[in-house]
Amino acid sequence: MDAQVSRLAGVSAEKRFNSKMLNLTRNVFAALHSRGLEPVMGQRAVCSERHRIGTAADVVCHDAANNSLVMVELKCGHSGARTAAAIQKGKSCNMKKALAKAPDNVVNRHLAQLAVTHHLLTREKKTISKLGAMGVDSVDGLLMYANDSGVDAYPLQEWWTAKASGILDGMR
């Protein structure tokens, strides 16, 4: 599914609609459309030489209503209890260092990943300058889970974006 979404993200909506694709892929594009998001590219890589890390947004979309770019982290196969905290010695666990106030669960781990991806893109001065020249006001993030029962989405909240630098520094 990831390869299909990446390949079809940069094509016109008409061509995408007429393409043969997996039901899961079709559900992802329908969920993006229902949120007013138009995919413009797949697999936008970002990196930090200083932190020796690289990652990529699975899909980059344009949100015309908010005049923003939206980086989408797409996950599949997580149909279980995504918000149940990890348990150690009978107690719920929180994440470490900069994220110590967040329960250690699947959604929060993926939001941390998205926060870092978002942070690295927004630190690209040339990219942000070009986006501004095109009239794009902001860069947002969205975590999406796709499985046979549907697509769930979690917007990247400001709390996560504020923690991204600390996440990177904690990885050293």
Sequence and secondary structure as in RCSB ss.txt:
>XXXX:A:sequence
MDAQVSRLAGVSAEKRFNSKMLNLTRNVFAALHSRGLEPVMGQRAVCSERHRIGTAADVVCHDAANNSLVMVELK
CGHSGARTAAAIQKGKSCNMKKALAKAPDNVVNRHLAQLAVTHHLLTREKKTISKLGAMGVDSVDGLLMYANDSG
VDAYPLQEWWTAKASGILDGMR
>XXXX:A:secstr
 HHHHHHHHTS HHHHHHS   HHHHHHHHHHHHTTEEEEEEEEEEEETTTTEEEEEEEEEEETTTTEEEEEEEE
ES  S TT   EETTEE B  GGGTTSB  HHHHHHHHHHHHHHHHHT HHHHHHHHHTT  EEEEEEEEEETTE
EEEEE  HHHHHHHHHHHHHT 
